[in-house]
Each structure stands twice: as structure tokens, then as C-alpha cells.
Amino acid sequence: MQIKNLKFDKGIFLAPMAGVTDYSMRVLCHRMGAEMSVTEMLSAKALHYGDEKTEDLAKFDALTSPCSIQIFGHEPDIMAEAAAMLEKRFQPHMIDVNMGCPVKKIVSNGEGSALMKDSVLAEEIVKTVSSAIKAPLSVKIRAGWDENSKNAVYFALRMEKAGADMITVHGRTKSQMYNPGIDLDIIKDVKSALSVPVLGNGDIYTAADAVHMLEYTGCDGVMVARGAYGNPWIFKEIGCALEGKEYNSPSVAERIAVAKEHLSMLIADKGEYTGIREARKHLAWYLKGMRSAATARVDINHSESADEVVSILDRILTENEKM
Ligand SMILES: Cc1cc2nc3c(=O)[nH]c(=O)nc-3n(C[C@H](O)[C@H](O)[C@H](O)COP(=O)(O)O)c2cc1C
């Protein structure tokens, strides 16, 4: 797949997830084979007001490249200004516009998935942002607003015409939020209608899910979101399946080692207090399915120091190696 000067071998990407796909998560997913990752969504308005915390979320380096920075908002000029500023400051490989977020406080501002109900404004945003940057511009959309307004094909065509270089389709409507069940047909229809690359997204938890998405819809690549929770190896698994190679799942020792590394990266990035708190959900995901995981989770949630957390992870490793 080629998007302007960016070339991708397999089209396996890490999706944006607020509160999850921070720098540390992206490092691990790239290492395991994600070909590009997307930052958490950044408020164009906050960037406009010079909010440094928002800018911090855009951080990436060689270990997390290529990187796409996602922005959200509803004012074309402010979004174009934010995109141009991000490009100048960080030189991301791509800028993505969020048109799929279902969260109330975003939608009630006419942002995220609400833009799928206002294709004139969405088109204006894509036109204005794409003319303000040199990097490729992508748009992440849903199947539509609700079951009665599944307009992804019409909407994606308009975004393409307005200047989008790639479209990601999350095969659920806004009303479905994140409930199980993906409409692969709508992804297939968007892919058939568009000339620019189309990525499929939704419910990819295994290599088989990714292969099915690619084969059924004909999409150019996939974005993995919750399937990467505690499992950055999913990118390697998908890569092996696409290359017809055997995949060996990580051992408990490998999972614990990466969990520890994730913890230490979070602490290095955010300090011990915040790092430990943010690591809790990730560690619970890494430990899923291991013996004594439930007790370890409770103990980790009560731990206040990195040493304490590491000793709980060591304990889990010993207990599981005894099996
Ligand atoms: C915790 C969480 C945070 C998310 N944050 C974003 C975001 O910032 N931007 C975005 O476009 N999508 C966001 N999403 C949606 C995902 O990128 C993805 O479209 C969705 O989870 C469907 O994929 P999945 O079924 O594989 O999880 C988020 C999803 C989750 C679960």
C-alpha cells in the first residue's frame, strides 16, 4: 500500500486509543510489527491555546515511526492551524482527523462522529486541513450515526474528493459505541467505492480476524485497537499469518518481561506516581489468563512503588512457571 511517499508492506496499524496508545504502548507495538501507529486524539482547540500537555501526546521518535497524529475538532481554521503547527514542530508521517469518536462531550460539540451528520462541514475541514499540510491526511470514520443513517460510503467519497489520502472505517455506527458486532459489508462497500487506500477496523483480536477482514472486504490494511491490549504481539501474529509463517505465542516469561518494560517506560515518561497508576490497566491486560492473575491485579492496584509492582510480577511468573 502506498500513501503519497509512504509505503507499507502489509498494512497493519495500531489504532488511536485515548488513554492507551501513549508513547510506551506505541514503542512496543512498533517493535512487534505495527507498521504505523496513531497517537491518542489531540484537541485542535487545546493546541490553538498552546496547551503543553496536549502537545506532549504528539511525542514520537524513531522507535515509534512512522507515526500519525490524530486531531479532533469542528472548526476548519483551528484544525488547519493545529495540523500545520504539529507538522512544523514534530514532522509526523501523517495527520488523521477523528470523525468517529462517540463520546458525549465530543459529539455534543459537533466533533468526532457528529461530523458524519454534517458532511458539508466535514468536507470543509478536510479541504482546509489538507491544504495546510504537506503530509498525507487521513480520516477515521464509522459506519454512520445509527442503523438508519449508515452513510459511510457517501461520506467517505466526499472526504476523498475533499483531499483525504486514506480512510479508516470502524465498522460500527456511533449508536453501537463499542458493542460486539462489526459490519464488514460497509467496509467492503467503502473500499469498492474509493480510489484512496481504505483500512478496516473493528473486533480484530487474532490474526484470523485480520485475515478475514482483509479477504472479505478487500481493504488495503487493518487497524487493531483493543486487540492490542496487553498483546502487542498481535502485530507479529498477523504479520506471520500474512507471510504464511508459523507464529509462536509469547511465553509467560516473555509476557511478564514486556509488562515490566511497559511499566518502566510509563514511569520514565510520566514519573512513578502517574506511571504506576497508568500501568495498572495495562498490567491487568498482560496478566489475563495467567494463574493468580486476579489476586495480583488487586495487589498491583494497591501498590505505590515500582519495586512493589515488579515483585508482584515476579511472584506471578514463579507461580505460573510451577504449572
Ligand atoms: C479506550 C479507547 C479509546 C479510543 N480512543 C480513540 C481515539 O482517540 N481516536 C479514535 O479515532 N478512536 C478511538 N477509539 C476507537 C478505536 O480506535 C477503534 O476504532 C475501536 O476501538 C474499534 O476497534 P476494536 O473493535 O478493534 O477495538 C478508542 C477506543 C477505545 C476502546
The ligand as an SDF file (V2000), in Angstrom:
LIG
                    3D

 31 33  0  0  0  0  0  0  0  0999 V2000
  -10.1800    3.2360   25.2080 C   0  0  0  0  0  0  0  0  0  0  0  0
  -10.4190    3.6210   23.7690 C   0  0  0  0  0  0  0  0  0  0  0  0
  -10.0060    4.8560   23.3330 C   0  0  0  0  0  0  0  0  0  0  0  0
  -10.2070    5.2330   21.9990 C   0  0  0  0  0  0  0  0  0  0  0  0
   -9.7530    6.4420   21.5680 N   0  0  0  0  0  0  0  0  0  0  0  0
   -9.8450    6.7680   20.2470 C   0  0  0  0  0  0  0  0  0  0  0  0
   -9.2630    7.9670   19.7550 C   0  0  0  0  0  0  0  0  0  0  0  0
   -8.6320    8.7500   20.4690 O   0  0  0  0  0  0  0  0  0  0  0  0
   -9.4340    8.2340   18.4220 N   0  0  0  0  0  0  0  0  0  0  0  0
  -10.1180    7.3900   17.5770 C   0  0  0  0  0  0  0  0  0  0  0  0
  -10.2360    7.6700   16.3800 O   0  0  0  0  0  0  0  0  0  0  0  0
  -10.6480    6.2420   18.0300 N   0  0  0  0  0  0  0  0  0  0  0  0
  -10.5190    5.9050   19.3300 C   0  0  0  0  0  0  0  0  0  0  0  0
  -11.0090    4.7120   19.7730 N   0  0  0  0  0  0  0  0  0  0  0  0
  -11.6210    3.7830   18.8140 C   0  0  0  0  0  0  0  0  0  0  0  0
  -10.6080    2.7650   18.2800 C   0  0  0  0  0  0  0  0  0  0  0  0
   -9.5850    3.3810   17.5510 O   0  0  0  0  0  0  0  0  0  0  0  0
  -11.3140    1.7260   17.3890 C   0  0  0  0  0  0  0  0  0  0  0  0
  -11.8960    2.3940   16.2980 O   0  0  0  0  0  0  0  0  0  0  0  0
  -12.4010    0.9550   18.1180 C   0  0  0  0  0  0  0  0  0  0  0  0
  -11.9850    0.5530   19.4010 O   0  0  0  0  0  0  0  0  0  0  0  0
  -12.8410   -0.2630   17.3050 C   0  0  0  0  0  0  0  0  0  0  0  0
  -11.8010   -1.1920   17.1710 O   0  0  0  0  0  0  0  0  0  0  0  0
  -11.7520   -2.5400   18.0870 P   0  0  0  0  0  0  0  0  0  0  0  0
  -13.1260   -3.1600   17.9850 O   0  0  0  0  0  0  0  0  0  0  0  0
  -10.6740   -3.3460   17.4270 O   0  0  0  0  0  0  0  0  0  0  0  0
  -11.4270   -2.1080   19.4660 O   0  0  0  0  0  0  0  0  0  0  0  0
  -10.8510    4.3400   21.1030 C   0  0  0  0  0  0  0  0  0  0  0  0
  -11.2660    3.0940   21.5650 C   0  0  0  0  0  0  0  0  0  0  0  0
  -11.0570    2.7140   22.8740 C   0  0  0  0  0  0  0  0  0  0  0  0
  -11.5070    1.3590   23.3310 C   0  0  0  0  0  0  0  0  0  0  0  0
  1  2  1  0
  2  3  1  0
  2 30  2  0
  3  4  2  0
  4  5  1  0
  4 28  1  0
  5  6  2  0
  6  7  1  0
  6 13  1  0
  7  8  2  0
  7  9  1  0
  9 10  1  0
 10 11  2  0
 10 12  1  0
 12 13  2  0
 13 14  1  0
 14 15  1  0
 14 28  1  0
 15 16  1  0
 16 17  1  0
 16 18  1  0
 18 19  1  0
 18 20  1  0
 20 21  1  0
 20 22  1  0
 22 23  1  0
 23 24  1  0
 24 25  2  0
 24 26  1  0
 24 27  1  0
 28 29  2  0
 29 30  1  0
 30 31  1  0
M  END
$$$$
